[in-house]
Amino acid sequence: MSAEPSFFSKFSGAVADIAGKPATFVVAVAGIVTWAVTGPLFGFSETWQLVVNTGTTIITFLMVFVLQNSQNRDGKAVQAKLDELILTSHAENRFMGIEHLDEQELKRLTRLLKEAAEGEPEHGPEGKVDHLIGDRQAKLEEKPD
């Protein structure tokens, strides 16, 4: 795990950290208030309106990619940590990779686990989890590459 993160990973992490600070929000609000206050100076012209529209559009467009990259890395890191906890604990290894189940399968698994947690042994996850994961594996194997 000594691989050096890419420039974009470092950049997106730093931008995400800065963007999430209250001070950044205050600066953004101050910029919009300054823009609004200067409206009468520029006669509320189309150019005056275009400045804020263009600036906010560009910032929003770029931030989507930067923040998504940061969020994807964070999600993968959390998933790796959870997988490690599963492997090193008394949790069942068959829960590894369930993040790849489709939405319906995840909802069903969640419902089964909730029922098991509520102490209804006749609805326990034994066998049902294997069935869900086995069905998903079969679907993946059936798909042509």
FENBEL-V757972 format. One record per residue. N is the residue number from 1. RES is the residue in one small letter. SS is DSSP state (~ for helix, > for strand, _ for the rest). Layout:
n: (N | N)
res: (RES | RES)
ss: (SS | SS)
This chain:
n: (1 | 2 | 3 | 4 | 5 | 6 | 7 | 8 | 9 | 10 | 11 | 12 | 13 | 14 | 15 | 16 | 17 | 18 | 19 | 20 | 21 | 22 | 23 | 24 | 25 | 26 | 27 | 28 | 29 | 30 | 31 | 32 | 33 | 34 | 35 | 36 | 37 | 38 | 39 | 40 | 41 | 42 | 43 | 44 | 45 | 46 | 47 | 48 | 49 | 50 | 51 | 52 | 53 | 54 | 55 | 56 | 57 | 58 | 59 | 60 | 61 | 62 | 63 | 64 | 65 | 66 | 67 | 68 | 69 | 70 | 71 | 72 | 73 | 74 | 75 | 76 | 77 | 78 | 79 | 80 | 81 | 82 | 83 | 84 | 85 | 86 | 87 | 88 | 89 | 90 | 91 | 92 | 93 | 94 | 95 | 96 | 97 | 98 | 99 | 100 | 101 | 102 | 103 | 104 | 105 | 106 | 107 | 108 | 109 | 110 | 111 | 112 | 113 | 114 | 115 | 116 | 117 | 118 | 119 | 120 | 121 | 122 | 123 | 124 | 125 | 126 | 127 | 128 | 129 | 130 | 131 | 132 | 133 | 134 | 135 | 136 | 137 | 138 | 139 | 140 | 141 | 142 | 143 | 144 | 145)
res: (m | s | a | e | p | s | f | f | s | k | f | s | g | a | v | a | d | i | a | g | k | p | a | t | f | v | v | a | v | a | g | i | v | t | w | a | v | t | g | p | l | f | g | f | s | e | t | w | q | l | v | v | n | t | g | t | t | i | i | t | f | l | m | v | f | v | l | q | n | s | q | n | r | d | g | k | a | v | q | a | k | l | d | e | l | i | l | t | s | h | a | e | n | r | f | m | g | i | e | h | l | d | e | q | e | l | k | r | l | t | r | l | l | k | e | a | a | e | g | e | p | e | h | g | p | e | g | k | v | d | h | l | i | g | d | r | q | a | k | l | e | e | k | p | d)
ss: (_ | _ | _ | _ | _ | _ | ~ | ~ | ~ | ~ | ~ | ~ | ~ | ~ | ~ | ~ | ~ | ~ | ~ | _ | _ | ~ | ~ | ~ | ~ | ~ | ~ | ~ | ~ | ~ | ~ | ~ | ~ | ~ | ~ | ~ | ~ | _ | _ | _ | _ | _ | _ | _ | _ | ~ | ~ | ~ | ~ | ~ | ~ | ~ | ~ | ~ | ~ | ~ | ~ | ~ | ~ | ~ | ~ | ~ | ~ | ~ | ~ | ~ | ~ | ~ | ~ | ~ | ~ | ~ | ~ | ~ | ~ | ~ | ~ | ~ | ~ | ~ | ~ | ~ | ~ | ~ | ~ | ~ | ~ | ~ | _ | _ | _ | _ | ~ | ~ | ~ | _ | _ | ~ | ~ | ~ | _ | _ | ~ | ~ | ~ | ~ | ~ | ~ | ~ | ~ | ~ | ~ | ~ | ~ | ~ | ~ | ~ | _ | _ | _ | ~ | ~ | ~ | _ | _ | _ | _ | ~ | ~ | ~ | ~ | ~ | ~ | ~ | ~ | ~ | ~ | ~ | ~ | ~ | ~ | ~ | _ | _ | _)
